[in-house]
Amino acid sequence: MDKRRMNVLGSPAIWAAAFGLAGAVTAQAQDARADRADGLQIEEVVVTAQRREDRLQETPLAISAFSQVELQVRQITRMDDLGKAMPNVVIEPTPSATNGARVFIRGIGTDESLFTADPAVAIYVDDVYMPRIQGSLFSLYDIERVEVLRGPQGTLYGRNATNGAIRYVTRKPTGAPELTAQVNLGNFGRTDFRLSGGGGLTDTLSFQAGAMVLNNDGTTRNLTTGRDVNDSDFRAARVQLRQEFSGEASLLFSADYLADRSTPWFPVGLGRNFPAANPDGDLFTFNSTLSPPDGLNDMDQYGASLVYTGTVGGLGLTAIVSHRAYDWNFISDFDGVDAVRLHLRQFQNQNNTSVEFRLNGESDRLRWSGGVFYIEEANTQPTRQDVFAVGATNVLGQDTEAYALYWDGTFNITERFRATAGIRYSDEKKRFSAVSTLANGNPNFSVVRSDQWQTPTYRFVLDYDVAPDVMVYASYATGFKSGAFNGRGANPMAITAVDEEKVATIEGGLRSEWFDRRLRANATYYFTTYKDLQVNALSSIGVFTLVNAAEAEFQGFELELAAKPVAGLQLNATLGTLDARYTKARPGSGFNTALEPKSAPSLTWNGSATYSHRLGVGSMSYNAGVSRTGSYFQNTANSPTIKTEAVTLTNARVAYASENKAWEVAAWGRNLTDEQYIAGGLYVAALQLETAFINMPRTYGVEFTYRWGR
């Protein structure tokens, strides 16, 4: 390894010292158990990231977890809020299409909305895989917890992911009657409603249901029409039924629906190189000649799943069958000026069916999980890209079939020393088609492409308990993302295939709790190499392309802290460093090693403090949080004019709850210092295109919550 890559945070000497300190201090730290005081221990977090229930502190993975209470107190109401609460995570809406999530973990992610680009970070809702980034920017409701894993994932999950996974775990039916209702009112006309409840229908049949309505007025004005855009208009609902059988077996049925009628996220001209693009200099005004005037961003998404859990032959059995689909009608203006420079229209129909069977076994020394996963997905989409004039309409389609076999097991070498090994074999087949028609109705071209990719991936972990609450681990994991097609190509020669992407990560970690679990300190060092990295770029004439860019290296350090120094006070903090670079550019890709990977800030950190105390017959709680994200480029060309500069965001919440927590009223504020920064951008000199998507300004409001039976 190049010596200049081994920064101080990643040096072996530092880690040797850290592990030595852990062993030396542990005995004194454990003596604090004799002085235990109620309410001073940090809440124990149980996760299922390894397909079994484990304490977070006993899981040798880079994982962050958030309970339902923590999500509410820290104002994590949508997926992109998670990015401000973890190290080395950047989550932003896809430009213009706000229902899509650009998730970058440790500098790698996917920001192409077309279905030909697979996500680098897998998203699951109750173990059901969501294959597209569109429709994945969830607003949260009726959630038990969220788990975010960093690094390659494959040997534990149905679909392989090269750089991480986000798992939403919804609240399940328990049979106990309960109801929660919440109203949130704020500036920009915000009116949010969330409702959830459940109970028993018979002795063995129970239900859980939730619904959500989100509305807020636009934050940006289209000067051409005089209307405000960039608003929100969501409706969502979920219902679950659980049937219990004898022998601890159960069948869970889930169904959900979401309707999004928000306007697209319109960009504004920056006016730096092309002043006519922003004549008034206001980042919350723009001009558009788009028809229809406010664009279109309508999505209807629905899904259903059946999950059976039971035993067979002394082994735990889980069987999951799911079907998901959405229709997305999208028309948007990417230039932000009163002219046609870059307009995009696409109307996508997506559906997928997946099946997974998993067995879990356990003996005195070995715990293991293995299974088979299959998914088939179909996409069709007429798309039209207007560059100065009406463009050709390309009817795109892709059918995907993928299956995998996987196994992962942990063997107790001694009572304190464990070894984990996992393997996965992936086989994926894709068939892509495009039929193009010119603006005058004449045929343009027709093309069909198909290919297949197979590969094994691995995971090896050694972890050791230095003391009862101190564990260290080292791991090596590989990941795979299948090849794909450059679906936005303007002619058959441009519709090329990209090779599969391969990744390998070395990771070392410390998981520790001190002073009778009043202090939690988790640290991770990672070093990741990519081969044939798949990157989405914008060409010099405004055409979106998918290419194998380069070989690349990413390394850094992650620190997560939690403490309860006195009764009623909880402190949380994280720190992430990232050193990212291309090491070898692929010939013909247009990349070079002087470029920096996009969405890869070198430093992220956040801190949060929550204090609660009794007041009268109830209790007060206060939360303040601050997050800092370093600067990073929004595009692969590293255009400085649309670079996101380093930004610090501050949120706060004050709440009063009744003695039995039956009701609560809270005042909240987000982005209190009203920071403005670029959360997405496009720069194409040939089109005189220099536009940015600006973050949400300062918001504030009140929240009312009522709970019964919980």
N, C-alpha and C positions, 0 to 999 in steps of 0.2 A: 504493500500500500504506500502511496506517496506520502512522505512525512508531513507535508504541509496540510494534508487532509486530517491528520490526527490532532485535532484541537484539544485544548486542555480538558474540556468536559468529556471527551471521549477517550482519554489516555488510559492505558492499563494501570498506570501508577495510581491515578485518582480512584479507580474502582477497587484496587487492592486495598487502598487506605480506607475506603468506605466500608468494605466488608470486614476489615480488621476492627474498625471502630464499632461496627455492629456487634461483633463478638465480645469486645471489651466492655461495652457499656450495658449490655443486656442484663447482666445479673443485677446491677443496681436498679435498672429500670423496672425489673419485675418485682423488686421489693416494695414498690409503690402500691402493690395490690393490697397491702395491709392497711393503707390509708384510703381505701376506696370510699368515694362519696356518691350517693345516688344522683343520677342525672348528669354526671360528668363524663361518662364514657361516650365516645363517638358511636353513632348508630351502626350496628352491624349490617352489612350489605350482602345479600345472597344473590348470586347470579347463576345463570344457566348457560353461559357461553360455551362450556365444554359438554353440553348435552346432559348435564346432571347438575344438581344443586350443590354449589360450592360457595364458601365464603369468598368474597372478593379478594381478601388478603391471602388466600391459599391458592389463587389462580395464577399460574405462571404465564400470563399473557399481558400485553399492554392494553388495558381495558379501563374505561371510565363508566360509571353507572350513576343514574339519577333516579331517585324515588319520586312518587307522585307529589309528596309534600315539598321536596326540594325543587321540583319543576315549578310549582306554583310560587313559592317564596322568592325564587331567583328569576321569576318572570320569563321562564323558558316555555313559550307558548307555541313555537313553530320550529321546524328543523334547523333553520339558519341561526336561531338563537343558541343552539348547541355549540356552534363553532366558536362562540365567545366565552365558553365555559371550560374548554379543554385545551391542552397543549398541541400545537402543530396541526390544527384543524381550521380550514377555511370553508365556509358554506355560504353560497350566495345563490339567489335566483338566476336562472338562465336569462340572458339578455332578452328583453321584451316579453318572454313567456314566463310569467311569474309562478306558474304551477310546477316548473321544473327546478330541480336542485343540482347545482354544481358543487359537488362534494370533493374537496381536495384534502387528503390526509398525508402528512409528511411530504407535501409538494407534488403529489400525483393525484389526478382525478379526471373526470370527463365533463366537457362542457358543450358537446354536440347534441342537439335535440333530435336529430334524425336517427331512426332506429337502427341504422347500420353500425353505429358506435355503441359498444357495450360499456356499461359503467365499470370503473375501476374499484369502486366501493359498493358492495352489495347491500341492499336494503331489504329487511325482512319485517313483516308484521305477523307476529305469532308463528314464526318459522315458515311463513309463506313468502317466497321470493318475489320481488317486484323488479321485472327485467328492464324497465325503461326509466330514464331520469325524468321524463315528463310525467306529471301526476305524482311525483314522489316528494314534493315540498309540502309535507304534511303540517297542518295545524293540529295540535294535540288535544284530545279529549278522551275521557274514560281510560286513562293510561295508568298502569301499575308502576312501570319503570321503563327506562331507556338504557340500553347498553351499547357502547361504542367501542369496537375493537380496532386497534391500529396494527398494520402489517398484513402480510399475505394470509388469506383464510381459504381453506379448501378441505382439509382432512376432517373437519367437524361439521361442514355445512353442505347443503345440497348443490349449490352453484359455486364454482370457484370464483374468487375475487383476488386481484393482485395486490390490493393495498388497504383492505379494511372491510368492516361490516358494521351496519347500524341495525340494531334489533329493537323494535317496538314491542313491548309486552303489554297487552291490553288487560283490563280487569276482567276476571273470569267469573262465571256464575258460582255462587257458594250456597245458595238456598236461603241465606239470611236476608230478610227484608231491609232495604236501604234506598235512600234517594238523596241526590245532590243536585242543587240548582245554582247556577252562577250567572250573574249579569255584569257586564263590563261596559262602562260608558266613558268616552274620552273625546279629546279634540279631533278635528277632521271628521266629525260626525260618527265616531266609532260607536257601534252598538253590537256587542257580542253576547250571545246566549249559549250556554252549555248546560245540558241536562243529562243525568245518568241515574240509573237505578236498577234494582234487581230483587229477586226473591225466589221462593219456591212455588212451583205449580202443583207438584205432588211430592210424595216422600222421596222420589228418586229423580224427578225432573225439575230443573231450575233454569232461570234466565238472567241475563244481564243485557241492558240496552243503553245506548247513549245517542245523543243528537247534538248538533252544533250549528249555529247560524252566526256568520261573521259579516259585518258590513262596515266600511268606512268610505268617506268621500275621497275624491282625488286630491293629490298633493301637487300636481303639475298642471298648468293651463296651456291648452292649445289655442294660441292667439288667432289662428285661422278661423276656428269655429266659436271661440269664446267659451269653451266648456272645459271643466276640470276632468283630468284623466288620472291614470295610475291609482285607481280605487280598488276596493275589495268587495266581493259579493260571493260568499260561499254558503253552501248547505251540505250537511253531511249527517249520516246516521249509520249506526251499527247495532245489530242484534245478535245475541248468542244464546244457544240452548244447550244445556248439558244433561245427558241421560246417564245416570249411574247404574252399573250392573254389579252383580256379585263378584267377589274376588278382586275388588279395587279396580275393575275395568270401567271405562267411561267412553262416551261418544260425544264430541263437541261439534256443534254446527254453528258456523258464523256466516253472516252476510252483511255487506256494507255497501253504501252508495254515497257518491259525492257529486255535486253539481257546482261548477265554477263558472260564474258569469262576469268575472272581473274584466276590466279593459286590459289590453296589453300594457306592459311597462315601457312607456315611450322614452326615447333618449332625448337629450338636449345637446345642441351644438356648443362646443367649448369656445369657438371663435379665436383660438390661438394662432393657428396657421391660416384659417379661412374665416376671417371676421364676419363675413356675410351670413355665416351659419348661426350666429348668435348676436343679432344687432343690439339687443337691449342689455346683454351681459348678465341676464338673470338665469340661474341654473334651474329654475322651476317654471320656465316658460319655453315654448317651442312653437314651430310652425309645421303644419303637415297638410299635404294635399291628398292624403290617403282616402280611399273610398272602400267601405263606409268610413265616415269621419273619425270615429273613435276606435276603428279597428275591430278585431274579433279575437277572442281568447276563450271560447266556450269549450268546456270539457265536461263530459259525463263519464264517470268512472264507477265501476261496480265489480263486486267479486263475491265468491262464496267458497267455503271450505268445509271439509269434514276431517276431524282428527280423532282417531281411535287410539286409546292408550290401554294397555293391559299386559298380560304375561303369556308366554308360550314356552313350554319346556324349561321353566325356571328362569327365563330371560325376560327382560322388559321389552315390550313391543310398542312402537309408535308408527302409525300409518297416517299419512297426510295426503288428501286429494283436494286440489283447489282449481278453480277457474277464475280468471280475471280478464277484464276487457275495458277499453275506453274508446270514446269518440272525441276527437279534438279538432276543432275548427279554428284556424289561426290566420289572421291577416294583420300585418304590422309594418310600421314605418321605421327603418333603421337609420335614416339620415337626419331626421329632425329639422328639415328645412322645407320651404314652400316650393318644392320641386321633386321630381322623381329621380332619385339617385340610387337608392337601394330599398325596394319594397319586397316583402316576402309573403307568400300565400302558401299554406299547406293544410291539408285536411286528412288527418290520420285516423285510421281504424286499426286498433290493436287488440289482439286477444291471445291468451296463453293458457295452457292446461299443464299442471305439474302433478307428479306422483312421487312420493317418497316413502320408503319403508326403512325403519331403523330398529336395530336391536341393541340393547344395553345389557352387559353382564358384569358381575362382580364376584370376586373370590377373596380369600384372605389377603392376597398381595396384588391382584390385578383388577383394574376397572377399565372397561373398554366400551366403545360404541362403534358400530359399523352399519353401513346401509347402502341403499341404491337409490338414485335420484334420476328422474326423467322429466324433461320439459319440452313441449312443442309450442312454438310461437308463430303467429301469422301477422304480418303488417302490410297494409296497403295505404298509399298516400299520393294523391295528386299534389304536385308542388310547382310553384312558379316563382321565379326570381326576376324582378324587374330592375334592370340596371339602365337608367336613363329612358328606357322605353319598355313597353310590354314584352316580356320574355316568352320563351317556349314553356309549355306545360308538360312536365314529365310525370307520368303515372308510375310511381315506384312501388315495388313489392318485395318482401323478403319472408321466406319461410325458414325457420330454424328448428332443428332437432338436436337435443343434447342429452347425453346420459353420463352418469358417473357412478363408480363404485368407490367406496371410501371406508377406511377403518382407522381408529385412533385409540390407543390404550396407554394406561399409566401403570407401571409396575413398581411396587415398593421394594427397593433393594434392601433397605433397612427401615427402621421405624421413622427415620428422619431424612432419608435420601431416596429420591424417586427418579425414574427415567420414563419418559414419554416418547412414543414413536407413532407416527401416522403416515398413511399413504393414500393416495387418491389417483384413480385413472379416469381421465376425461376424454370424451369423444363428442365432437360437435360438427354438425353439417349445416351449411347455409346455401340457400338458392336465392339469388337476387335477380330481379328483372326491372327493366326500364323501357317505357314506350313514350317517345317524345313527339309532341305536335307543335309546330310553329304557331306564332300568333295569328297568322292568316289562315290557319286551319289545315295547312299542308303537312304531311308526315315529315318528321325530321329523322328519327332513327329508332331502332328497337334493338335491345341487347339483353342477353341472359348470361349470368355468371353463376357458377356453383363451385364449392370447394369443401374440403373436410380437414379437420385438424384433430390430432390425438396426442396426448402426452401424460406421463405420470408426474405427480408433485408429491413433496415429502415434508415432514415436520419431525424434528428431534428436539427434545427438551430434557435438561437435567435440572432438578431443583433440590435444594437442601435447606432444612430448618436449622439455622444457626442457633436459634433459641425458640421458645414456645410462640413468640409473636414476631419473629424475624426470619424471613425466608429470602434466599437468593436463588437466581436461576440464570441459565444460559440456554439459548435456543438457536436453531437454524431452520428456516422454513423457505420453501419455494412456492411460487404462484404462476398462474398461466391465464392469459386472456386470448381467446381464439382469434384467428385472423378475421378480416372484415373487408368490406367493399367501400370504395369511395363513391357513395351514392349520389352526391351532388354534382358529379361530372357533367360537363356541358356537351360531351360527345362520347362515342364509344371508346376512343383512345384514352379519354380522361377517367373512365369508370374502371379503375384498376383495383386489384386486390392488395391488401396490406398483410404482412406476415403476422403470425402470432407473437404476442408479447410475453416475455419471460422475466421473472423477478426472483431474486434470492435475498434473504434478510438474515443477518446475524444480530442477535439481541441479547443484552444482559440486563438483569433487573434486580432490584431490592424492594421487597415488600415488608414493611415493618410497622409495628405499633408499640408505643412506649408509655410509661407512666400509667399503668392500668388502663390502657387504651384511651388515654386522653389526647394523645398525639399520634397521628398517622403520617408516615412519610414513605412515599413510593417513588422510586427513581428507575429510569430506563435509559439505556444507551442502545442505539440502533445504527446499523450500517447496511444499506440496501443498494444493490446493483440491478440495473435494468438492461435488457437486451432487446433490440427492435422495439423501442418504446413507441407506442401509438399516440400521435398528437394531432389535434384538430387545429388547423390554421386558416387564415384568410389570405387569399392570393392578392397580388398587386392590382387586380382588376375586380376585386370584390367577390370572388368565388370561394365558398367554403370547401376545404379539402381535408382529407384524412390521410396521413402519411406515417411511415416508420421513420422517425426522426433521427434517432441516435441511440448509442449506448450512454448510460447515465449512472451517476452515483449520488446517493443521498445519505447523509449521516447527521446525527444530532443527539440531543439529550432531552429527556422529559422528566419533570418533577411535579408531583402532586402531593399537596399537604392539606391536612385537616387537623384542627385542634379545638379542644374545649378547655380553655385555661381557667375559667370560673363558671359557676352555675349560670345557665341562661345564655351564655355566649358561645357561638360557634364561628370559627374562622376557617376559610378555605382559600387556597392559592394554588396556581399551577404556573409552570414555566416550561417553554419549549424552545429549543434552538434547532435550526435547520441549515445545513450547508449543502447546497444542491448545485450540480453542474452536469453538463453534457461532457462525456469523456471522449467520444468518437462519433462524428457525424456520419450518417449514411450517405453515400454518393447519390446525388440527384435529389436529395430531400429538401435542399434549400437551407439546411441548418448548418451552423458551425459552432465550435466549442466556445466561442466568445459569448454566445447568447446564454441568458439565464432561463431556466424553466419558469413558466408562468405560475401564478397563484402559489408561490413558494416563499413566504416571508421568512427571513432569517431568525426572527424573534417573535414569540407570542407569549403573553402572560396575562393573568387575571387574578383578582382577589375579591373576596366576598366576606362580609361580616353580618351575622344575624344575631340579634339580642332580643330576648323576651323576658317579661317579668309580669307578675300579677298586678292588677290595677282594679280596685273595687271588687266586683263580683266576677270579673273576667280577666283577660290578660292582654298586654300590648306586645307587639313584636315589630322590630325594625330591621330592615335589610338594606345594605348598600353594597353595590358591586362596581368594580372598575375593570375594564379589559383593555389591553394594548396589543395591536397587531402591527408588525413592522411593514415597511413598504414592499410592494411586489408588482410585477408587470401583469397587465390584463391580457396581453396577446403574446404569441410566440415570437413575433418580430421585435419585441422589447421596445415598442414605441413609447418614448418618454412622455408625450402629451396626454396619454390615457393611463399612465401609471398610477396605481393607488398608493398614495403617500401614507406614511405611518399615522395611525389614528388611535386616540384614546376615547373610549366611550364609558359613560357613567349612568347607572340606573339606581333607583331607590324605591322602597316600598315601606309603608307604615300601616299596620293593621291592628284592629281591636276585635277580639273574639270573646264570645260568652264563655262562662265557666265550663260548660260541657261541650264546647266547640260546635254547638248546633248552628250558630250563625257567626258570620265574620264580615266586617266592612273594612276596606283597605283603600288607601290613596297611593297612587303609583306614578312614577315618571321614568321615561326611557330616553336615552341620549340627552341628558339634562343640559349639557353645554351646547346643544344644537350643532354638533359637528357635521360638516358636509364633506363627503369623500366619494370617489369614483368606485362604484360597486360592479362595474362592467363597462366595457368600452370597445369602440371600433375605430380603426384608423386606416383609411385607404386613400393615399394621395391622389391616385388617378381619378377618383370620384369626388375629390375635395370633401372627403368624408372624415370628420373628426368629432365623434359623438360619444357621450358618456351617459351611463345610467347612474343616477344619483340616489344615495341611500335615503331612508326614511328620516325626515327631520324630527325635532323634539316632539314627543307625544306624552300626554299625561291624562289621568282620569281617575275614576273610582270603580271599585269592584265590590259586589255584594255576593256572598255565598251563604247558602242554607243547606244544612245536612241533617238528615234524619236516619236513625238506625245504624250509623257508622261509628 
